[in-house]
Amino acid sequence: MSFWNQPVCKYTIRASAVVTLGLLVASCSESKLSQCKQLIDVANQVVTNVQTVAQNASSTTNPSDSLAVINKVAEAADQAKTDMESLQLSDENLKGFQTRYAAMYAEIGETTRDMLSAAQSKDTQAGKNAYNEFKAATSQEGSLVNEINAYCAQ
């Protein structure tokens, strides 16, 4: 009887092949932790960008500069949406968070532009409405961050 035909050897070789293939597949796909980091990095970059815009805004007293700042916030939200959508995530839960973040950024961009439009047309009521919608859009972030942190900690 040949060595290769012995049952133990056949199963050992098969098991080794399965384990090796599994390791190759796992190493080729990004880990959940790696994908979490990508998602969180984009979200953190948005916060940094908006903080920079806000710091620059605090030094201006010119109304036209204030309008430019509002526009920069809208542009930062648009860029955030693009950056978030460009992530290549395979984890279905993270894809869901990614979609929610992108939708939130889109809404922030839209409501910020609505505030800008209201300010330019001096429409106080439209400005109040847009601001309330902006607050509603940004209020989603806290629960989204908590959900992502809980999921990524698992």
Biotite code that builds the C-alpha atoms (Angstrom):
import biotite.structure as struc

atoms = struc.array([
    struc.Atom([0.000, 0.000, 0.000], chain_id="A", res_id=1, res_name="MET", atom_name="CA", element="C"),
    struc.Atom([1.406, 3.369, -1.037], chain_id="A", res_id=2, res_name="SER", atom_name="CA", element="C"),
    struc.Atom([1.916, 6.139, 1.500], chain_id="A", res_id=3, res_name="PHE", atom_name="CA", element="C"),
    struc.Atom([-0.387, 8.502, -0.427], chain_id="A", res_id=4, res_name="TRP", atom_name="CA", element="C"),
    struc.Atom([-3.248, 6.035, -0.421], chain_id="A", res_id=5, res_name="ASN", atom_name="CA", element="C"),
    struc.Atom([-3.392, 5.717, 3.334], chain_id="A", res_id=6, res_name="GLN", atom_name="CA", element="C"),
    struc.Atom([-6.607, 7.311, 4.693], chain_id="A", res_id=7, res_name="PRO", atom_name="CA", element="C"),
    struc.Atom([-4.891, 9.473, 7.302], chain_id="A", res_id=8, res_name="VAL", atom_name="CA", element="C"),
    struc.Atom([-2.537, 10.961, 4.757], chain_id="A", res_id=9, res_name="CYS", atom_name="CA", element="C"),
    struc.Atom([-5.364, 11.724, 2.277], chain_id="A", res_id=10, res_name="LYS", atom_name="CA", element="C"),
    struc.Atom([-7.370, 13.570, 4.923], chain_id="A", res_id=11, res_name="TYR", atom_name="CA", element="C"),
    struc.Atom([-4.327, 15.428, 6.200], chain_id="A", res_id=12, res_name="THR", atom_name="CA", element="C"),
    struc.Atom([-3.483, 16.650, 2.710], chain_id="A", res_id=13, res_name="ILE", atom_name="CA", element="C"),
    struc.Atom([-7.096, 17.640, 2.040], chain_id="A", res_id=14, res_name="ARG", atom_name="CA", element="C"),
    struc.Atom([-7.372, 19.425, 5.381], chain_id="A", res_id=15, res_name="ALA", atom_name="CA", element="C"),
    struc.Atom([-4.096, 21.245, 4.733], chain_id="A", res_id=16, res_name="SER", atom_name="CA", element="C"),
    struc.Atom([-5.320, 22.321, 1.319], chain_id="A", res_id=17, res_name="ALA", atom_name="CA", element="C"),
    struc.Atom([-8.611, 23.594, 2.742], chain_id="A", res_id=18, res_name="VAL", atom_name="CA", element="C"),
    struc.Atom([-6.847, 25.512, 5.517], chain_id="A", res_id=19, res_name="VAL", atom_name="CA", element="C"),
    struc.Atom([-4.358, 26.991, 3.054], chain_id="A", res_id=20, res_name="THR", atom_name="CA", element="C"),
    struc.Atom([-7.147, 28.101, 0.717], chain_id="A", res_id=21, res_name="LEU", atom_name="CA", element="C"),
    struc.Atom([-9.038, 29.582, 3.641], chain_id="A", res_id=22, res_name="GLY", atom_name="CA", element="C"),
    struc.Atom([-6.000, 31.547, 4.743], chain_id="A", res_id=23, res_name="LEU", atom_name="CA", element="C"),
    struc.Atom([-5.409, 32.795, 1.214], chain_id="A", res_id=24, res_name="LEU", atom_name="CA", element="C"),
    struc.Atom([-8.987, 33.966, 0.877], chain_id="A", res_id=25, res_name="VAL", atom_name="CA", element="C"),
    struc.Atom([-8.918, 35.614, 4.295], chain_id="A", res_id=26, res_name="ALA", atom_name="CA", element="C"),
    struc.Atom([-5.649, 37.382, 3.589], chain_id="A", res_id=27, res_name="SER", atom_name="CA", element="C"),
    struc.Atom([-6.911, 38.654, 0.235], chain_id="A", res_id=28, res_name="CYS", atom_name="CA", element="C"),
    struc.Atom([-10.029, 40.214, 1.671], chain_id="A", res_id=29, res_name="SER", atom_name="CA", element="C"),
    struc.Atom([-9.776, 43.079, 4.078], chain_id="A", res_id=30, res_name="GLU", atom_name="CA", element="C"),
    struc.Atom([-10.542, 42.417, 7.667], chain_id="A", res_id=31, res_name="SER", atom_name="CA", element="C"),
    struc.Atom([-13.528, 43.892, 9.422], chain_id="A", res_id=32, res_name="LYS", atom_name="CA", element="C"),
    struc.Atom([-11.167, 45.944, 11.573], chain_id="A", res_id=33, res_name="LEU", atom_name="CA", element="C"),
    struc.Atom([-9.398, 47.337, 8.513], chain_id="A", res_id=34, res_name="SER", atom_name="CA", element="C"),
    struc.Atom([-12.722, 48.277, 6.911], chain_id="A", res_id=35, res_name="GLN", atom_name="CA", element="C"),
    struc.Atom([-13.905, 49.862, 10.170], chain_id="A", res_id=36, res_name="CYS", atom_name="CA", element="C"),
    struc.Atom([-10.748, 51.967, 10.222], chain_id="A", res_id=37, res_name="LYS", atom_name="CA", element="C"),
    struc.Atom([-11.324, 53.134, 6.652], chain_id="A", res_id=38, res_name="GLN", atom_name="CA", element="C"),
    struc.Atom([-14.880, 54.193, 7.430], chain_id="A", res_id=39, res_name="LEU", atom_name="CA", element="C"),
    struc.Atom([-13.907, 55.935, 10.656], chain_id="A", res_id=40, res_name="ILE", atom_name="CA", element="C"),
    struc.Atom([-10.949, 57.675, 8.996], chain_id="A", res_id=41, res_name="ASP", atom_name="CA", element="C"),
    struc.Atom([-13.235, 59.243, 6.376], chain_id="A", res_id=42, res_name="VAL", atom_name="CA", element="C"),
    struc.Atom([-15.726, 60.341, 9.037], chain_id="A", res_id=43, res_name="ALA", atom_name="CA", element="C"),
    struc.Atom([-12.943, 61.830, 11.163], chain_id="A", res_id=44, res_name="ASN", atom_name="CA", element="C"),
    struc.Atom([-11.509, 63.678, 8.167], chain_id="A", res_id=45, res_name="GLN", atom_name="CA", element="C"),
    struc.Atom([-14.900, 65.313, 7.626], chain_id="A", res_id=46, res_name="VAL", atom_name="CA", element="C"),
    struc.Atom([-14.926, 66.529, 11.227], chain_id="A", res_id=47, res_name="VAL", atom_name="CA", element="C"),
    struc.Atom([-11.426, 67.955, 10.767], chain_id="A", res_id=48, res_name="THR", atom_name="CA", element="C"),
    struc.Atom([-12.428, 69.716, 7.539], chain_id="A", res_id=49, res_name="ASN", atom_name="CA", element="C"),
    struc.Atom([-15.534, 71.270, 9.086], chain_id="A", res_id=50, res_name="VAL", atom_name="CA", element="C"),
    struc.Atom([-13.590, 72.353, 12.184], chain_id="A", res_id=51, res_name="GLN", atom_name="CA", element="C"),
    struc.Atom([-11.075, 74.093, 9.935], chain_id="A", res_id=52, res_name="THR", atom_name="CA", element="C"),
    struc.Atom([-13.873, 75.907, 8.121], chain_id="A", res_id=53, res_name="VAL", atom_name="CA", element="C"),
    struc.Atom([-15.480, 76.868, 11.453], chain_id="A", res_id=54, res_name="ALA", atom_name="CA", element="C"),
    struc.Atom([-12.193, 78.195, 12.857], chain_id="A", res_id=55, res_name="GLN", atom_name="CA", element="C"),
    struc.Atom([-11.703, 80.335, 9.767], chain_id="A", res_id=56, res_name="ASN", atom_name="CA", element="C"),
    struc.Atom([-15.285, 81.563, 10.053], chain_id="A", res_id=57, res_name="ALA", atom_name="CA", element="C"),
    struc.Atom([-14.869, 82.684, 13.653], chain_id="A", res_id=58, res_name="SER", atom_name="CA", element="C"),
    struc.Atom([-12.319, 85.274, 12.554], chain_id="A", res_id=59, res_name="SER", atom_name="CA", element="C"),
    struc.Atom([-14.584, 87.002, 10.040], chain_id="A", res_id=60, res_name="THR", atom_name="CA", element="C"),
    struc.Atom([-17.147, 89.724, 10.605], chain_id="A", res_id=61, res_name="THR", atom_name="CA", element="C"),
    struc.Atom([-17.877, 90.452, 6.956], chain_id="A", res_id=62, res_name="ASN", atom_name="CA", element="C"),
    struc.Atom([-21.317, 89.073, 5.913], chain_id="A", res_id=63, res_name="PRO", atom_name="CA", element="C"),
    struc.Atom([-20.065, 88.052, 2.458], chain_id="A", res_id=64, res_name="SER", atom_name="CA", element="C"),
    struc.Atom([-17.290, 86.060, 4.149], chain_id="A", res_id=65, res_name="ASP", atom_name="CA", element="C"),
    struc.Atom([-19.952, 84.326, 6.237], chain_id="A", res_id=66, res_name="SER", atom_name="CA", element="C"),
    struc.Atom([-21.767, 83.285, 3.070], chain_id="A", res_id=67, res_name="LEU", atom_name="CA", element="C"),
    struc.Atom([-18.510, 81.934, 1.675], chain_id="A", res_id=68, res_name="ALA", atom_name="CA", element="C"),
    struc.Atom([-18.050, 79.914, 4.864], chain_id="A", res_id=69, res_name="VAL", atom_name="CA", element="C"),
    struc.Atom([-21.537, 78.426, 4.535], chain_id="A", res_id=70, res_name="ILE", atom_name="CA", element="C"),
    struc.Atom([-20.684, 77.474, 0.971], chain_id="A", res_id=71, res_name="ASN", atom_name="CA", element="C"),
    struc.Atom([-17.429, 75.838, 2.158], chain_id="A", res_id=72, res_name="LYS", atom_name="CA", element="C"),
    struc.Atom([-19.408, 73.742, 4.636], chain_id="A", res_id=73, res_name="VAL", atom_name="CA", element="C"),
    struc.Atom([-21.628, 72.580, 1.765], chain_id="A", res_id=74, res_name="ALA", atom_name="CA", element="C"),
    struc.Atom([-18.553, 71.776, -0.319], chain_id="A", res_id=75, res_name="GLU", atom_name="CA", element="C"),
    struc.Atom([-17.016, 69.843, 2.593], chain_id="A", res_id=76, res_name="ALA", atom_name="CA", element="C"),
    struc.Atom([-20.254, 67.830, 2.903], chain_id="A", res_id=77, res_name="ALA", atom_name="CA", element="C"),
    struc.Atom([-20.204, 67.077, -0.822], chain_id="A", res_id=78, res_name="ASP", atom_name="CA", element="C"),
    struc.Atom([-16.587, 65.937, -0.625], chain_id="A", res_id=79, res_name="GLN", atom_name="CA", element="C"),
    struc.Atom([-17.406, 63.819, 2.434], chain_id="A", res_id=80, res_name="ALA", atom_name="CA", element="C"),
    struc.Atom([-20.225, 62.121, 0.538], chain_id="A", res_id=81, res_name="LYS", atom_name="CA", element="C"),
    struc.Atom([-17.898, 61.385, -2.380], chain_id="A", res_id=82, res_name="THR", atom_name="CA", element="C"),
    struc.Atom([-15.140, 60.093, -0.109], chain_id="A", res_id=83, res_name="ASP", atom_name="CA", element="C"),
    struc.Atom([-17.546, 57.912, 1.839], chain_id="A", res_id=84, res_name="MET", atom_name="CA", element="C"),
    struc.Atom([-19.095, 56.460, -1.323], chain_id="A", res_id=85, res_name="GLU", atom_name="CA", element="C"),
    struc.Atom([-15.658, 55.684, -2.761], chain_id="A", res_id=86, res_name="SER", atom_name="CA", element="C"),
    struc.Atom([-14.820, 53.238, 0.038], chain_id="A", res_id=87, res_name="LEU", atom_name="CA", element="C"),
    struc.Atom([-14.704, 49.640, -1.184], chain_id="A", res_id=88, res_name="GLN", atom_name="CA", element="C"),
    struc.Atom([-16.193, 47.726, 1.733], chain_id="A", res_id=89, res_name="LEU", atom_name="CA", element="C"),
    struc.Atom([-17.197, 44.077, 1.652], chain_id="A", res_id=90, res_name="SER", atom_name="CA", element="C"),
    struc.Atom([-18.737, 43.848, 5.131], chain_id="A", res_id=91, res_name="ASP", atom_name="CA", element="C"),
    struc.Atom([-22.501, 44.219, 4.693], chain_id="A", res_id=92, res_name="GLU", atom_name="CA", element="C"),
    struc.Atom([-23.022, 45.991, 8.025], chain_id="A", res_id=93, res_name="ASN", atom_name="CA", element="C"),
    struc.Atom([-20.287, 48.497, 7.233], chain_id="A", res_id=94, res_name="LEU", atom_name="CA", element="C"),
    struc.Atom([-21.799, 49.039, 3.794], chain_id="A", res_id=95, res_name="LYS", atom_name="CA", element="C"),
    struc.Atom([-25.038, 49.951, 5.570], chain_id="A", res_id=96, res_name="GLY", atom_name="CA", element="C"),
    struc.Atom([-23.205, 52.458, 7.763], chain_id="A", res_id=97, res_name="PHE", atom_name="CA", element="C"),
    struc.Atom([-21.431, 53.796, 4.683], chain_id="A", res_id=98, res_name="GLN", atom_name="CA", element="C"),
    struc.Atom([-24.763, 54.349, 2.917], chain_id="A", res_id=99, res_name="THR", atom_name="CA", element="C"),
    struc.Atom([-26.235, 56.085, 5.945], chain_id="A", res_id=100, res_name="ARG", atom_name="CA", element="C"),
    struc.Atom([-23.194, 58.344, 6.296], chain_id="A", res_id=101, res_name="TYR", atom_name="CA", element="C"),
    struc.Atom([-23.258, 59.255, 2.592], chain_id="A", res_id=102, res_name="ALA", atom_name="CA", element="C"),
    struc.Atom([-26.980, 60.066, 2.801], chain_id="A", res_id=103, res_name="ALA", atom_name="CA", element="C"),
    struc.Atom([-26.389, 62.194, 5.889], chain_id="A", res_id=104, res_name="MET", atom_name="CA", element="C"),
    struc.Atom([-23.585, 64.115, 4.144], chain_id="A", res_id=105, res_name="TYR", atom_name="CA", element="C"),
    struc.Atom([-25.807, 64.642, 1.098], chain_id="A", res_id=106, res_name="ALA", atom_name="CA", element="C"),
    struc.Atom([-28.549, 66.009, 3.334], chain_id="A", res_id=107, res_name="GLU", atom_name="CA", element="C"),
    struc.Atom([-26.096, 68.275, 5.152], chain_id="A", res_id=108, res_name="ILE", atom_name="CA", element="C"),
    struc.Atom([-24.851, 69.641, 1.836], chain_id="A", res_id=109, res_name="GLY", atom_name="CA", element="C"),
    struc.Atom([-28.387, 70.238, 0.608], chain_id="A", res_id=110, res_name="GLU", atom_name="CA", element="C"),
    struc.Atom([-29.613, 71.929, 3.788], chain_id="A", res_id=111, res_name="THR", atom_name="CA", element="C"),
    struc.Atom([-26.466, 74.046, 3.971], chain_id="A", res_id=112, res_name="THR", atom_name="CA", element="C"),
    struc.Atom([-27.110, 75.278, 0.442], chain_id="A", res_id=113, res_name="ARG", atom_name="CA", element="C"),
    struc.Atom([-30.727, 75.963, 1.432], chain_id="A", res_id=114, res_name="ASP", atom_name="CA", element="C"),
    struc.Atom([-29.442, 78.113, 4.313], chain_id="A", res_id=115, res_name="MET", atom_name="CA", element="C"),
    struc.Atom([-27.111, 79.917, 1.910], chain_id="A", res_id=116, res_name="LEU", atom_name="CA", element="C"),
    struc.Atom([-29.931, 80.549, -0.530], chain_id="A", res_id=117, res_name="SER", atom_name="CA", element="C"),
    struc.Atom([-32.193, 81.837, 2.249], chain_id="A", res_id=118, res_name="ALA", atom_name="CA", element="C"),
    struc.Atom([-29.457, 84.144, 3.513], chain_id="A", res_id=119, res_name="ALA", atom_name="CA", element="C"),
    struc.Atom([-28.814, 85.526, 0.034], chain_id="A", res_id=120, res_name="GLN", atom_name="CA", element="C"),
    struc.Atom([-32.517, 86.171, -0.545], chain_id="A", res_id=121, res_name="SER", atom_name="CA", element="C"),
    struc.Atom([-32.940, 87.431, 3.029], chain_id="A", res_id=122, res_name="LYS", atom_name="CA", element="C"),
    struc.Atom([-35.795, 84.965, 3.579], chain_id="A", res_id=123, res_name="ASP", atom_name="CA", element="C"),
    struc.Atom([-35.822, 84.528, 7.348], chain_id="A", res_id=124, res_name="THR", atom_name="CA", element="C"),
    struc.Atom([-38.434, 81.768, 7.445], chain_id="A", res_id=125, res_name="GLN", atom_name="CA", element="C"),
    struc.Atom([-36.683, 79.710, 4.769], chain_id="A", res_id=126, res_name="ALA", atom_name="CA", element="C"),
    struc.Atom([-33.441, 80.196, 6.702], chain_id="A", res_id=127, res_name="GLY", atom_name="CA", element="C"),
    struc.Atom([-35.048, 78.923, 9.917], chain_id="A", res_id=128, res_name="LYS", atom_name="CA", element="C"),
    struc.Atom([-36.526, 75.932, 8.111], chain_id="A", res_id=129, res_name="ASN", atom_name="CA", element="C"),
    struc.Atom([-33.199, 75.101, 6.458], chain_id="A", res_id=130, res_name="ALA", atom_name="CA", element="C"),
    struc.Atom([-31.384, 75.440, 9.762], chain_id="A", res_id=131, res_name="TYR", atom_name="CA", element="C"),
    struc.Atom([-33.844, 73.067, 11.467], chain_id="A", res_id=132, res_name="ASN", atom_name="CA", element="C"),
    struc.Atom([-33.362, 70.540, 8.642], chain_id="A", res_id=133, res_name="GLU", atom_name="CA", element="C"),
    struc.Atom([-29.589, 70.981, 8.973], chain_id="A", res_id=134, res_name="PHE", atom_name="CA", element="C"),
    struc.Atom([-29.780, 70.271, 12.716], chain_id="A", res_id=135, res_name="LYS", atom_name="CA", element="C"),
    struc.Atom([-31.913, 67.183, 12.043], chain_id="A", res_id=136, res_name="ALA", atom_name="CA", element="C"),
    struc.Atom([-29.380, 65.929, 9.479], chain_id="A", res_id=137, res_name="ALA", atom_name="CA", element="C"),
    struc.Atom([-26.377, 66.471, 11.729], chain_id="A", res_id=138, res_name="THR", atom_name="CA", element="C"),
    struc.Atom([-28.143, 64.952, 14.750], chain_id="A", res_id=139, res_name="SER", atom_name="CA", element="C"),
    struc.Atom([-27.953, 61.539, 13.047], chain_id="A", res_id=140, res_name="GLN", atom_name="CA", element="C"),
    struc.Atom([-24.205, 61.449, 13.439], chain_id="A", res_id=141, res_name="GLU", atom_name="CA", element="C"),
    struc.Atom([-24.087, 60.695, 17.175], chain_id="A", res_id=142, res_name="GLY", atom_name="CA", element="C"),
    struc.Atom([-26.143, 57.520, 16.960], chain_id="A", res_id=143, res_name="SER", atom_name="CA", element="C"),
    struc.Atom([-24.342, 56.451, 13.785], chain_id="A", res_id=144, res_name="LEU", atom_name="CA", element="C"),
    struc.Atom([-20.955, 56.852, 15.474], chain_id="A", res_id=145, res_name="VAL", atom_name="CA", element="C"),
    struc.Atom([-22.161, 54.850, 18.481], chain_id="A", res_id=146, res_name="ASN", atom_name="CA", element="C"),
    struc.Atom([-23.494, 52.054, 16.259], chain_id="A", res_id=147, res_name="GLU", atom_name="CA", element="C"),
    struc.Atom([-20.250, 51.867, 14.260], chain_id="A", res_id=148, res_name="ILE", atom_name="CA", element="C"),
    struc.Atom([-18.117, 51.863, 17.408], chain_id="A", res_id=149, res_name="ASN", atom_name="CA", element="C"),
    struc.Atom([-20.228, 49.088, 18.938], chain_id="A", res_id=150, res_name="ALA", atom_name="CA", element="C"),
    struc.Atom([-20.103, 47.003, 15.752], chain_id="A", res_id=151, res_name="TYR", atom_name="CA", element="C"),
    struc.Atom([-16.375, 47.484, 15.198], chain_id="A", res_id=152, res_name="CYS", atom_name="CA", element="C"),
    struc.Atom([-15.607, 46.622, 18.833], chain_id="A", res_id=153, res_name="ALA", atom_name="CA", element="C"),
    struc.Atom([-17.184, 43.155, 18.420], chain_id="A", res_id=154, res_name="GLN", atom_name="CA", element="C"),
])
